[in-house]
């Protein structure tokens, strides 16, 4: 069970939800061999890119724009399962789950303006405020984040986008620890999904509206800032901190924008297999599932006898065997 914590002095740090309520994270203390080791997860939950879309989002999905309804405790499964049989590598690590109520794919850093809705965008600020709060020895004891030896920054869907755009910066912030990423369910070819090339997309309005904080190395190297708001460009060209990817070849959310034909599904699946193989660290099943790391399927579903958690552990701990586990059609 994970216990709720509100970010301290949240308003002063812009670590707030879209509606200005304080950001929330949940925490379960590690033990034994898990002391000093942390999994910090960014929650999933879509996005909105205009005032009008954000108003609809706040009305239809209030938990993604406000912390007002968050309960005192929560539970997670998968890599957070506290069972040494189901999850032998990570069952006793310190576990942190940061709630997603800020939109902007965990990249925003802008206080509310007079735009319709008066929304705050603080995903980037929330991440770093939580990292600071977790270093408070009075709150979290001697095994606080300041004494961490290993940190996994994980994320599902929108949280996976957040991992790509924040991983290098988190690794720099926590320079005393071995920081790596676990990226769940956003790793695909734009061409395969029938999307415009990254270079043809303009993010200028969104960058300004949400105050997007772009990857530092991307901003330095790319000719236009728009390209640095495109997630796969950042992932493939600029992220230097090691990360493991989980992406279902038949992810139904990724396929929503395509023509939906069997031929298109296999084009997407083929591109996913190639991307994961080239990346060299990943798990690519064919289970028509969107996210994995927080669900029982993380240890229940196997590719050639290997589960997602086993594949990740093999890569993370440098064990013998292939680190890119890809299911063939």
C-alpha angles and dihedrals in degrees: 000000000000122000124223121247127181117219110255119245086359099169093051090053096041086240092141140119123255090272095048098257116138117274117249136213131181123222139193119184121238126231143195112353088002094067111117091018122106140189111197113188131197112212125235127238121129127252147248124224106188135044090250094051092046091053090053091047093051091050098044099036106026093168088064092057104034140036093209095107101041113127125231093250139023139181132221133192135201112045088007095055108125091214117111091203096054097032108022098162102049108016094111102038122117104268126208125180115188114204118233111229101131104072117205092100093276091299104098126114108169133112120225119288134185090277112125110284094021093237128183119217110201110144093124091046093046092056093053094042090054091049089053094046092050089060092064106116092194090060103032104025129226091319092065124136092269087070096044119136097185132025129182114196105202134177141176123219105317085016089055089055086051091052092055094048096042107031099092091045092049090049089053092047092050094040093151092065135064100253123192136161137241110197116192123197111339108091115111147120116267090211093054090051091051092245127144116270112269091245091059096056123095117208097169096114093047093046089055098039096050099028092236116204107217129208108277098225091045092052090051097047108033120079095225129037091223091074090057091061090059106095104211092047089057092043097050101035108029118021108101101173110095115257139176121221131214115193130157111224089219098041104166094209093054091049095052094092096048130086088262097228121145088243092056092047090056092047088055092044092050092050091049092052090051095046093050092045091050092046089053097211120074154084118243114179130172100230103120090242129137105205133020120168098080097041135081089250087074088078101018103056116072136193109201089339096313124112126207091255092049091050092049092047091049091055096039097050096035095243124170116275141053116321094199106066109187126176114225122220 
